[in-house]
Amino acid sequence: MIEVKQAVVLCAGKGERMGAKFKKIQKCTLKIGEKPIATQVVENIIGCGIDEILILTGHKAEQVEECFKNLTIKEALRFIYCGDPYKTPMSALKTLIKAKDFIKGPFLCVHGNILFHRASG
């Protein structure tokens, strides 16, 4: 069995499919309940035993970083700015390639705007 100790969370997209209303907000920072989606994603990753999380940012990077400011697990996070997707169009794969120098081995890659819950047991 391969042990995964690192995760990459994609939080760089423009969110164009969300419509003009969301042009001013990074969609992974939208709150569901009391917390931004990306915060919940990261907490679930930490709960799975991942020690290091690379947060890949781009559009509205400052909003993404702001949503993590009060977490007690900040030492496990590393923010990597991948560029403005309005100036240099990027796919998820192109964004991931920007982090290649920080990836150390097998890793988990998830979108920062898709909630999941880890299975118990």
Rosetta blueprint (number, residue, H / E / L):
1 M L
2 I L
3 E L
4 V L
5 K L
6 Q E
7 A E
8 V E
9 V E
10 L E
11 C E
12 A L
13 G L
14 K L
15 G L
16 E H
17 R H
18 M H
19 G L
20 A H
21 K H
22 F H
23 K L
24 K L
25 I L
26 Q L
27 K H
28 C H
29 T H
30 L L
31 K E
32 I E
33 G L
34 E L
35 K E
36 P E
37 I H
38 A H
39 T H
40 Q H
41 V H
42 V H
43 E H
44 N H
45 I H
46 I H
47 G H
48 C L
49 G L
50 I L
51 D L
52 E E
53 I E
54 L E
55 I E
56 L E
57 T E
58 G L
59 H L
60 K L
61 A H
62 E H
63 Q H
64 V H
65 E H
66 E H
67 C L
68 F L
69 K L
70 N L
71 L L
72 T L
73 I L
74 K H
75 E H
76 A H
77 L E
78 R E
79 F E
80 I E
81 Y E
82 C L
83 G L
84 D L
85 P L
86 Y L
87 K L
88 T L
89 P L
90 M L
91 S L
92 A H
93 L H
94 K H
95 T H
96 L H
97 I H
98 K L
99 A L
100 K H
101 D H
102 F H
103 I L
104 K L
105 G L
106 P L
107 F E
108 L E
109 C E
110 V E
111 H E
112 G L
113 N L
114 I L
115 L L
116 F L
117 H L
118 R L
119 A L
120 S L
121 G L
